[in-house]
Amino acid sequence: MRAFLPSDSCKETQLNAINPQSWLQVERGKISKLSSSCTTTSSSIESFIKVPEPPIVPFFKPVDYVEVLAQIHEELESCSLQERSNLYLLQFQIFRGLGETKLMRRSLRSAWQKAGTVHERLVFGAWLKYEKQGEDLIVDLLATCNKCAQEFGPMDVASQFPVEVDGASQETVVTDGEKSLKNVNFWIGDEKIVCRRQKIAALSAPFHAMLNGYFNESLCEDIDLSENNISPLGLRTISVFSVTGCLSDVPPDLLLEILVFANKFCCERLKDACDRKLASSVCTKDDAMELMEYAIEENSPVLAASCLQVFLHELPDCLNDERVVEIFSHADRQQRLIMAGQASFSLYCLLSEVAMNLDPRSDKTVCFLEQLIESAETDRQRLLAFHQLGCVRLLRKEYDEAESLFERAVGLGHVYSIAGLARLGYIKGHKLWSYEKLSSVISSVNPLGWMYQERSLYCEGDKRWEDLEKATELDPTLTYPYMYRAASLMMKQNVQAALGEINRVLGFKLALECLELRFCLYLANEDYKAALCDVQVILTLSPDYRMFEGRVAASQLRTLVHEHVDNWTTADCWMQLYDRWSSVDDIGSLSVIYQMLESGEAKGVLYFRQSLLLLRLNCPDVAMRSLELACQHASSEHERLVYEGWILYDTGHCEEGLRKAEESIGTKRSFEAFFLKAYALADSSMDFACSSTVISLLENALKCPSDNLRKGQALNNLGSVYVDCGKLYLAADCYINALKIRHTRAHQGLARVHFLRNDKAAAYEEMTKLIEKAKNNASAYEKRSEYCDRDLTKADLEMVTQLDPLRVYPYRYRAAVLMDSSKEKEAIAELSRAIAFKADLHLLHLRAAFHEHVGDVLAALRDCRAALSIDPNHQEMLELHSRVNSHEP
């Protein structure tokens, strides 16, 4: 969910509403010390250092997600084609609750690829397109490479529906000997339409009975059809169809008339032809609006699907049209079946997702979620729908309705919904009840971090602190505990401890709310330079971000703080950037680049540097936005081609990225073009011939003009290629030259060279230098652990987990050591501690192997299946699964 549970105050207000002048004087030369105003008391600090309660998120969060993933995988192995997409959708919901964006999208793609119906393909194709919003540039770039990327584009809906064999035709029944008449004259007003009796009779059972049965009309040559809402032209068209079986060049209005008539007289073949013909005429939203009503009224599934495709193709914009919302909001079961077939639940999952992203409090969000509940067919679907609507009702302060919904979700087994009930209990003044409710959960299941985090809201003092410590221990990715502790320490005027606490989480998770809190801490400490850094990083990540519960634009606060910081010249900025880059301070580097962009520097180059930093900080979506801005601000054709090449490469189109690099080199030989080509080649091939080409390309890059920031990177990459080729002396030379121009990361490459020369002590010392220089050094500790004895290795890896608990190697190493010491339970527990908050293939693979080793076949099989939900094609995992599966009792 892109933005759920925003602050109540989201509307634009005057800056004075929070009176920032009380803690920040704007005029130069009039800076009053905060010590004489708001920093002297905790109450004044508290006025702008606030930590909002963690939201109850509208996600599926099972107590044991591994078990549920395993169940889904097992069901996928034996389910019918019609059930697959719903299982992949459930898998998507689990990954969303875990925050695993890549796995979420892969599950959606699987649902689309395995779709058993047209409606499922429409819904999941539209969902994938929605997830890829803003990627139009990639499509355009692929088009320049003669490659089509419109895999989720409009499809010919009519061709996807099977043609029904017409079973309505009836054998001719001759009545009264040879009295059967060859033709019949239908009259509409004064106009006569001559039709072939048996051809019309063959259109439907009612016509057959009327013209060949025991009705008077079977003996009549003339029949009046004036009262049946069909025009003479319409009936002539029907007569032609009865003979030819085709509807050619019939305008939509006439098709609608014939459709209604065909439906009235049960002419299924004629109705199907009208349905398909009309479906091909739906081009715009207005067309779809008009025709969807007919499709629902006349039960025309092909036409309805074609209209649905248009609506879904225009998400999210079409949900701003109340007419579209009305159609989706008030459909009954039969209408949903006509519109979406068996994909009704999937459709309303998508619509609810889009509506919540637009405005979770809106009436349309509620309507779609109510439809989601109506569409649910299984308990797992129902519990998700109940929980999501409960979250929205809670947000709308509709507490009684929210309570009922959370209770129903809990009744179906969704333990996380108890957090919603506890929050409601607290709101209604039953704080002790809420505490006891969470305590009951904690004592009855294998506890998770969110349980302790939620319970902490209902106690005070040491108990709250203990619960939040436990929450961090169980799930270090939760940001609220760090923020609460930091704010509490600040209230006690323990500034360094407060900053240390918030820096813990920012060391591995660049969360906007944490940056905002640190901004406030710096501000309270009058460290305007550091505060400016954080607000500039916030604006880099989210240019429209609003602070202080949504009341003030971050850009306004940046303007205020900037008044208290000396302006940097261009030379100053470059010096600052070098300092931060060389100290591996990626957040600081982002801030400097933001400032350089504000001063009108060469924007293309700067946006490109920004994208590199954002990728390091695991912000791929923002990095892509920066790359697109680099393209827009490129100062030359060859520069633009390079940025386009990086965009293609970063989105998995390596061949097209290489083509852009070659095109750029053909225009002008430049460092970045050679570097891109070398990088892409090195990443796509490991053979020796390719290595020679990569070396040549990097050498050519180093001969071209560039700054030392990039040349250091090129030297580092060149050193890596030399190491892979066994040319250790040349590699060492590259790393040493990179270090001379302050490319600090080259210490890691040089350490590797020392290690390969059997000088482990020198390798350890080299990594120690990197640790001392680098501000963000979790990876350096992890690498250094390879160059020391077991005790020092253990200490380094403990430090890695402390600095970045998301890095999985330390857990695997510690578990392996425990397993070697025959401490099987402890080894499995070490892996389980990380698996609880991170869905990782390697952790599950190792735990499955451990379970197999101790003879716990069912647990091993569970982990294998869950791991294959993460990567269905992982060969080692498939082999282990096959082996374990053969031992299942």
Solvent accessible surface area in square Angstrom, and as a share of the most:
residue,aa,sasa,rsa
1,M,38,0.17
2,R,124,0.45
3,A,57,0.45
4,F,28,0.12
5,L,35,0.17
6,P,49,0.31
7,S,36,0.23
8,D,102,0.53
9,S,42,0.27
10,C,63,0.38
11,K,171,0.72
12,E,121,0.54
13,T,54,0.31
14,Q,139,0.62
15,L,33,0.17
16,N,103,0.53
17,A,61,0.47
18,I,30,0.15
19,N,78,0.40
20,P,0,0.00
21,Q,64,0.28
22,S,58,0.38
23,W,11,0.04
24,L,2,0.01
25,Q,59,0.26
26,V,43,0.25
27,E,91,0.41
28,R,136,0.50
29,G,79,0.76
30,K,131,0.55
31,I,78,0.39
32,S,53,0.34
33,K,132,0.56
34,L,2,0.01
35,S,67,0.43
36,S,91,0.59
37,S,46,0.30
38,C,12,0.07
39,T,22,0.13
40,T,66,0.38
41,T,65,0.38
42,S,47,0.30
43,S,80,0.51
44,S,29,0.19
45,I,4,0.02
46,E,93,0.42
47,S,71,0.46
48,F,10,0.04
49,I,2,0.01
50,K,104,0.44
51,V,34,0.20
52,P,88,0.55
53,E,84,0.38
54,P,13,0.08
55,P,65,0.41
56,I,3,0.01
57,V,33,0.19
58,P,0,0.00
59,F,30,0.12
60,F,10,0.04
61,K,47,0.20
62,P,22,0.14
63,V,36,0.21
64,D,65,0.33
65,Y,14,0.05
66,V,5,0.03
67,E,67,0.30
68,V,19,0.11
69,L,0,0.00
70,A,6,0.04
71,Q,72,0.32
72,I,0,0.00
73,H,27,0.12
74,E,78,0.35
75,E,62,0.28
76,L,25,0.12
77,E,97,0.43
78,S,99,0.64
79,C,26,0.15
80,S,53,0.34
81,L,90,0.45
82,Q,101,0.45
83,E,90,0.40
84,R,77,0.28
85,S,0,0.00
86,N,42,0.22
87,L,16,0.08
88,Y,31,0.12
89,L,2,0.01
90,L,16,0.08
91,Q,3,0.01
92,F,0,0.00
93,Q,4,0.02
94,I,1,0.01
95,F,0,0.00
96,R,10,0.04
97,G,13,0.13
98,L,45,0.22
99,G,57,0.55
100,E,39,0.17
101,T,69,0.40
102,K,169,0.72
103,L,24,0.12
104,M,16,0.07
105,R,65,0.24
106,R,61,0.22
107,S,0,0.00
108,L,0,0.00
109,R,69,0.25
110,S,16,0.10
111,A,0,0.00
112,W,53,0.18
113,Q,109,0.49
114,K,81,0.35
115,A,11,0.09
116,G,23,0.22
117,T,33,0.19
118,V,10,0.06
119,H,14,0.06
120,E,3,0.01
121,R,69,0.25
122,L,11,0.06
123,V,0,0.00
124,F,0,0.00
125,G,6,0.06
126,A,10,0.08
127,W,1,0.00
128,L,4,0.02
129,K,67,0.29
130,Y,8,0.03
131,E,15,0.07
132,K,69,0.29
133,Q,83,0.37
134,G,57,0.55
135,E,45,0.20
136,D,105,0.54
137,L,52,0.26
138,I,10,0.05
139,V,41,0.23
140,D,83,0.43
141,L,6,0.03
142,L,1,0.01
143,A,61,0.47
144,T,91,0.53
145,C,8,0.05
146,N,144,0.74
147,K,83,0.35
148,C,110,0.66
149,A,31,0.24
150,Q,109,0.48
151,E,83,0.37
152,F,26,0.11
153,G,20,0.19
154,P,98,0.61
155,M,55,0.25
156,D,89,0.46
157,V,6,0.03
158,A,16,0.12
159,S,76,0.49
160,Q,67,0.30
161,F,31,0.13
162,P,98,0.62
163,V,115,0.66
164,E,128,0.57
165,V,143,0.82
166,D,37,0.19
167,G,73,0.71
168,A,18,0.14
169,S,58,0.37
170,Q,76,0.34
171,E,149,0.67
172,T,68,0.40
173,V,67,0.38
174,V,82,0.47
175,T,23,0.13
176,D,84,0.43
177,G,52,0.50
178,E,166,0.74
179,K,109,0.46
180,S,41,0.26
181,L,58,0.29
182,K,166,0.70
183,N,60,0.31
184,V,0,0.00
185,N,15,0.08
186,F,1,0.00
187,W,85,0.30
188,I,20,0.10
189,G,52,0.50
190,D,138,0.71
191,E,77,0.35
192,K,92,0.39
193,I,5,0.03
194,V,80,0.46
195,C,2,0.01
196,R,117,0.43
197,R,1,0.00
198,Q,55,0.25
199,K,72,0.31
200,I,2,0.01
201,A,1,0.01
202,A,23,0.18
203,L,0,0.00
204,S,0,0.00
205,A,53,0.41
206,P,52,0.33
207,F,3,0.01
208,H,22,0.10
209,A,38,0.30
210,M,32,0.14
211,L,2,0.01
212,N,4,0.02
213,G,13,0.13
214,Y,207,0.79
215,F,119,0.50
216,N,124,0.63
217,E,55,0.25
218,S,6,0.04
219,L,102,0.51
220,C,49,0.29
221,E,96,0.43
222,D,75,0.39
223,I,13,0.07
224,D,99,0.51
225,L,7,0.03
226,S,41,0.27
227,E,153,0.69
228,N,26,0.13
229,N,128,0.66
230,I,8,0.04
231,S,36,0.23
232,P,29,0.18
233,L,106,0.53
234,G,0,0.00
235,L,2,0.01
236,R,101,0.37
237,T,20,0.12
238,I,1,0.01
239,S,16,0.10
240,V,87,0.50
241,F,2,0.01
242,S,8,0.05
243,V,69,0.40
244,T,79,0.46
245,G,33,0.32
246,C,77,0.46
247,L,15,0.08
248,S,81,0.52
249,D,141,0.73
250,V,17,0.10
251,P,74,0.46
252,P,65,0.41
253,D,110,0.57
254,L,17,0.09
255,L,3,0.01
256,L,13,0.06
257,E,48,0.21
258,I,0,0.00
259,L,0,0.00
260,V,56,0.32
261,F,3,0.01
262,A,0,0.00
263,N,48,0.25
264,K,113,0.48
265,F,32,0.13
266,C,63,0.38
267,C,1,0.00
268,E,95,0.43
269,R,77,0.28
270,L,0,0.00
271,K,21,0.09
272,D,37,0.19
273,A,25,0.20
274,C,0,0.00
275,D,4,0.02
276,R,40,0.15
277,K,74,0.31
278,L,0,0.00
279,A,5,0.04
280,S,82,0.53
281,S,36,0.23
282,V,15,0.09
283,C,99,0.59
284,T,70,0.41
285,K,48,0.20
286,D,88,0.46
287,D,47,0.24
288,A,0,0.00
289,M,14,0.06
290,E,97,0.44
291,L,12,0.06
292,M,0,0.00
293,E,110,0.49
294,Y,83,0.32
295,A,0,0.00
296,I,29,0.15
297,E,136,0.61
298,E,18,0.08
299,N,68,0.35
300,S,0,0.00
301,P,51,0.32
302,V,3,0.02
303,L,0,0.00
304,A,0,0.00
305,A,0,0.00
306,S,6,0.04
307,C,0,0.00
308,L,0,0.00
309,Q,24,0.11
310,V,17,0.10
311,F,0,0.00
312,L,5,0.02
313,H,67,0.30
314,E,64,0.28
315,L,15,0.07
316,P,26,0.16
317,D,97,0.50
318,C,1,0.00
319,L,0,0.00
320,N,103,0.53
321,D,21,0.11
322,E,122,0.55
323,R,117,0.43
324,V,0,0.00
325,V,9,0.05
326,E,97,0.43
327,I,24,0.12
328,F,0,0.00
329,S,11,0.07
330,H,120,0.53
331,A,7,0.05
332,D,77,0.40
333,R,176,0.64
334,Q,95,0.42
335,Q,56,0.25
336,R,13,0.05
337,L,83,0.41
338,I,10,0.05
339,M,0,0.00
340,A,0,0.00
341,G,13,0.12
342,Q,107,0.47
343,A,1,0.01
344,S,14,0.09
345,F,12,0.05
346,S,1,0.01
347,L,1,0.00
348,Y,0,0.00
349,C,5,0.03
350,L,0,0.00
351,L,0,0.00
352,S,1,0.00
353,E,5,0.02
354,V,0,0.00
355,A,0,0.00
356,M,1,0.00
357,N,27,0.14
358,L,75,0.37
359,D,61,0.32
360,P,6,0.04
361,R,65,0.24
362,S,21,0.13
363,D,97,0.51
364,K,35,0.15
365,T,0,0.00
366,V,10,0.06
367,C,35,0.21
368,F,0,0.00
369,L,0,0.00
370,E,70,0.31
371,Q,10,0.05
372,L,0,0.00
373,I,32,0.16
374,E,110,0.49
375,S,9,0.06
376,A,10,0.07
377,E,109,0.49
378,T,68,0.39
379,D,77,0.40
380,R,62,0.23
381,Q,20,0.09
382,R,78,0.29
383,L,10,0.05
384,L,2,0.01
385,A,0,0.00
386,F,10,0.04
387,H,0,0.00
388,Q,5,0.02
389,L,6,0.03
390,G,0,0.00
391,C,1,0.00
392,V,0,0.00
393,R,34,0.12
394,L,22,0.11
395,L,22,0.11
396,R,61,0.22
397,K,120,0.51
398,E,41,0.19
399,Y,60,0.23
400,D,101,0.52
401,E,81,0.36
402,A,0,0.00
403,E,55,0.24
404,S,53,0.35
405,L,14,0.07
406,F,0,0.00
407,E,91,0.41
408,R,126,0.46
409,A,0,0.00
410,V,42,0.24
411,G,67,0.65
412,L,57,0.29
413,G,53,0.51
414,H,1,0.00
415,V,31,0.18
416,Y,11,0.04
417,S,0,0.00
418,I,17,0.09
419,A,1,0.01
420,G,0,0.00
421,L,11,0.06
422,A,0,0.00
423,R,19,0.07
424,L,2,0.01
425,G,7,0.06
426,Y,80,0.30
427,I,77,0.39
428,K,79,0.33
429,G,62,0.60
430,H,100,0.45
431,K,67,0.28
432,L,124,0.62
433,W,109,0.38
434,S,0,0.00
435,Y,46,0.17
436,E,94,0.42
437,K,62,0.26
438,L,0,0.00
439,S,30,0.19
440,S,66,0.43
441,V,9,0.05
442,I,21,0.10
443,S,95,0.61
444,S,82,0.53
445,V,48,0.28
446,N,124,0.63
447,P,38,0.24
448,L,32,0.16
449,G,2,0.02
450,W,22,0.08
451,M,0,0.00
452,Y,26,0.10
453,Q,16,0.07
454,E,6,0.03
455,R,38,0.14
456,S,0,0.00
457,L,4,0.02
458,Y,8,0.03
459,C,12,0.07
460,E,110,0.50
461,G,54,0.52
462,D,114,0.59
463,K,123,0.52
464,R,35,0.13
465,W,72,0.25
466,E,110,0.49
467,D,8,0.04
468,L,0,0.00
469,E,73,0.33
470,K,67,0.29
471,A,0,0.00
472,T,10,0.06
473,E,104,0.47
474,L,42,0.21
475,D,24,0.13
476,P,13,0.08
477,T,26,0.15
478,L,36,0.18
479,T,21,0.12
480,Y,15,0.06
481,P,0,0.00
482,Y,4,0.02
483,M,9,0.04
484,Y,47,0.18
485,R,2,0.01
486,A,0,0.00
487,A,8,0.06
488,S,20,0.13
489,L,30,0.15
490,M,5,0.02
491,M,43,0.19
492,K,147,0.62
493,Q,100,0.44
494,N,69,0.35
495,V,32,0.18
496,Q,131,0.58
497,A,37,0.29
498,A,0,0.00
499,L,16,0.08
500,G,35,0.34
501,E,19,0.08
502,I,0,0.00
503,N,60,0.31
504,R,92,0.34
505,V,0,0.00
506,L,10,0.05
507,G,34,0.33
508,F,32,0.13
509,K,72,0.30
510,L,26,0.13
511,A,12,0.09
512,L,48,0.24
513,E,68,0.30
514,C,0,0.00
515,L,0,0.00
516,E,30,0.14
517,L,6,0.03
518,R,24,0.09
519,F,0,0.00
520,C,5,0.03
521,L,0,0.00
522,Y,30,0.11
523,L,0,0.00
524,A,5,0.04
525,N,61,0.31
526,E,43,0.19
527,D,52,0.27
528,Y,24,0.09
529,K,102,0.43
530,A,22,0.17
531,A,0,0.00
532,L,7,0.03
533,C,28,0.16
534,D,1,0.00
535,V,0,0.00
536,Q,1,0.01
537,V,0,0.00
538,I,0,0.00
539,L,6,0.03
540,T,7,0.04
541,L,16,0.08
542,S,29,0.19
543,P,73,0.46
544,D,129,0.67
545,Y,44,0.17
546,R,65,0.24
547,M,1,0.00
548,F,14,0.06
549,E,79,0.35
550,G,12,0.11
551,R,57,0.21
552,V,1,0.01
553,A,20,0.15
554,A,0,0.00
555,S,54,0.35
556,Q,64,0.28
557,L,0,0.00
558,R,29,0.10
559,T,81,0.47
560,L,15,0.07
561,V,0,0.00
562,H,36,0.16
563,E,56,0.25
564,H,24,0.11
565,V,13,0.08
566,D,112,0.58
567,N,103,0.53
568,W,56,0.20
569,T,84,0.49
570,T,70,0.40
571,A,63,0.49
572,D,49,0.25
573,C,5,0.03
574,W,65,0.23
575,M,127,0.57
576,Q,41,0.18
577,L,0,0.00
578,Y,46,0.17
579,D,60,0.31
580,R,48,0.18
581,W,12,0.04
582,S,13,0.08
583,S,34,0.22
584,V,8,0.05
585,D,20,0.10
586,D,8,0.04
587,I,23,0.11
588,G,3,0.03
589,S,0,0.00
590,L,0,0.00
591,S,5,0.03
592,V,3,0.02
593,I,0,0.00
594,Y,36,0.14
595,Q,16,0.07
596,M,0,0.00
597,L,14,0.07
598,E,102,0.46
599,S,77,0.50
600,G,55,0.53
601,E,39,0.18
602,A,67,0.52
603,K,65,0.27
604,G,2,0.02
605,V,48,0.27
606,L,3,0.01
607,Y,32,0.12
608,F,3,0.01
609,R,8,0.03
610,Q,9,0.04
611,S,1,0.01
612,L,32,0.16
613,L,0,0.00
614,L,0,0.00
615,L,78,0.39
616,R,80,0.29
617,L,29,0.14
618,N,125,0.64
619,C,20,0.12
620,P,68,0.43
621,D,97,0.50
622,V,25,0.14
623,A,3,0.02
624,M,31,0.14
625,R,86,0.31
626,S,1,0.01
627,L,3,0.02
628,E,29,0.13
629,L,48,0.24
630,A,0,0.00
631,C,14,0.08
632,Q,132,0.59
633,H,71,0.32
634,A,25,0.19
635,S,98,0.63
636,S,39,0.25
637,E,85,0.38
638,H,32,0.14
639,E,25,0.11
640,R,77,0.28
641,L,4,0.02
642,V,2,0.01
643,Y,4,0.02
644,E,10,0.04
645,G,0,0.00
646,W,15,0.05
647,I,0,0.00
648,L,0,0.00
649,Y,33,0.12
650,D,55,0.28
651,T,47,0.27
652,G,66,0.63
653,H,41,0.18
654,C,34,0.21
655,E,118,0.53
656,E,11,0.05
657,G,0,0.00
658,L,28,0.14
659,R,95,0.35
660,K,11,0.05
661,A,0,0.00
662,E,83,0.37
663,E,91,0.41
664,S,0,0.00
665,I,33,0.17
666,G,69,0.66
667,T,75,0.44
668,K,115,0.49
669,R,141,0.52
670,S,17,0.11
671,F,5,0.02
672,E,32,0.15
673,A,0,0.00
674,F,7,0.03
675,F,4,0.02
676,L,0,0.00
677,K,40,0.17
678,A,1,0.01
679,Y,86,0.33
680,A,0,0.00
681,L,35,0.18
682,A,36,0.28
683,D,97,0.50
684,S,68,0.44
685,S,36,0.23
686,M,154,0.69
687,D,79,0.41
688,F,133,0.56
689,A,74,0.57
690,C,17,0.10
691,S,17,0.11
692,S,54,0.35
693,T,61,0.35
694,V,3,0.01
695,I,19,0.10
696,S,54,0.35
697,L,14,0.07
698,L,3,0.01
699,E,70,0.31
700,N,33,0.17
701,A,0,0.00
702,L,38,0.19
703,K,161,0.68
704,C,12,0.07
705,P,125,0.78
706,S,44,0.28
707,D,36,0.19
708,N,61,0.31
709,L,10,0.05
710,R,8,0.03
711,K,45,0.19
712,G,0,0.00
713,Q,38,0.17
714,A,0,0.00
715,L,24,0.12
716,N,25,0.13
717,N,27,0.14
718,L,7,0.04
719,G,0,0.00
720,S,42,0.27
721,V,15,0.09
722,Y,16,0.06
723,V,8,0.05
724,D,82,0.43
725,C,31,0.19
726,G,55,0.53
727,K,82,0.35
728,L,35,0.18
729,Y,179,0.68
730,L,87,0.43
731,A,0,0.00
732,A,8,0.06
733,D,78,0.40
734,C,9,0.06
735,Y,2,0.01
736,I,76,0.38
737,N,51,0.26
738,A,0,0.00
739,L,38,0.19
740,K,148,0.63
741,I,45,0.23
742,R,116,0.42
743,H,7,0.03
744,T,9,0.05
745,R,64,0.23
746,A,0,0.00
747,H,8,0.04
748,Q,67,0.30
749,G,10,0.09
750,L,14,0.07
751,A,0,0.00
752,R,85,0.31
753,V,0,0.00
754,H,37,0.16
755,F,84,0.35
756,L,83,0.42
757,R,89,0.32
758,N,143,0.73
759,D,62,0.32
760,K,93,0.39
761,A,78,0.61
762,A,23,0.18
763,A,0,0.00
764,Y,54,0.21
765,E,100,0.45
766,E,11,0.05
767,M,0,0.00
768,T,33,0.19
769,K,81,0.34
770,L,8,0.04
771,I,18,0.09
772,E,132,0.59
773,K,102,0.43
774,A,8,0.06
775,K,144,0.61
776,N,64,0.33
777,N,24,0.12
778,A,5,0.04
779,S,50,0.32
780,A,2,0.01
781,Y,34,0.13
782,E,29,0.13
783,K,48,0.20
784,R,28,0.10
785,S,3,0.02
786,E,78,0.35
787,Y,7,0.03
788,C,17,0.10
789,D,92,0.47
790,R,127,0.46
791,D,113,0.59
792,L,84,0.42
793,T,6,0.04
794,K,113,0.48
795,A,59,0.45
796,D,6,0.03
797,L,0,0.00
798,E,74,0.33
799,M,66,0.30
800,V,0,0.00
801,T,17,0.10
802,Q,121,0.54
803,L,59,0.30
804,D,21,0.11
805,P,7,0.04
806,L,52,0.26
807,R,78,0.29
808,V,26,0.15
809,Y,76,0.29
810,P,0,0.00
811,Y,3,0.01
812,R,82,0.30
813,Y,50,0.19
814,R,17,0.06
815,A,0,0.00
816,A,39,0.31
817,V,31,0.18
818,L,42,0.21
819,M,30,0.13
820,D,109,0.56
821,S,58,0.37
822,S,81,0.52
823,K,99,0.42
824,E,54,0.24
825,K,170,0.72
826,E,88,0.40
827,A,0,0.00
828,I,29,0.15
829,A,56,0.44
830,E,22,0.10
831,L,0,0.00
832,S,34,0.22
833,R,93,0.34
834,A,1,0.01
835,I,4,0.02
836,A,42,0.32
837,F,19,0.08
838,K,48,0.20
839,A,7,0.06
840,D,20,0.10
841,L,18,0.09
842,H,80,0.36
843,L,0,0.00
844,L,0,0.00
845,H,37,0.16
846,L,43,0.21
847,R,20,0.07
848,A,0,0.00
849,A,34,0.26
850,F,16,0.07
851,H,14,0.06
852,E,46,0.21
853,H,132,0.59
854,V,66,0.38
855,G,52,0.50
856,D,61,0.32
857,V,34,0.20
858,L,112,0.56
859,A,12,0.10
860,A,0,0.00
861,L,3,0.01
862,R,55,0.20
863,D,0,0.00
864,C,0,0.00
865,R,26,0.10
866,A,0,0.00
867,A,0,0.00
868,L,2,0.01
869,S,2,0.01
870,I,16,0.08
871,D,46,0.24
872,P,58,0.36
873,N,122,0.62
874,H,40,0.18
875,Q,113,0.50
876,E,107,0.48
877,M,0,0.00
878,L,65,0.33
879,E,95,0.43
880,L,6,0.03
881,H,18,0.08
882,S,70,0.45
883,R,117,0.43
884,V,1,0.01
885,N,62,0.32
886,S,85,0.55
887,H,108,0.48
888,E,69,0.31
889,P,140,0.88
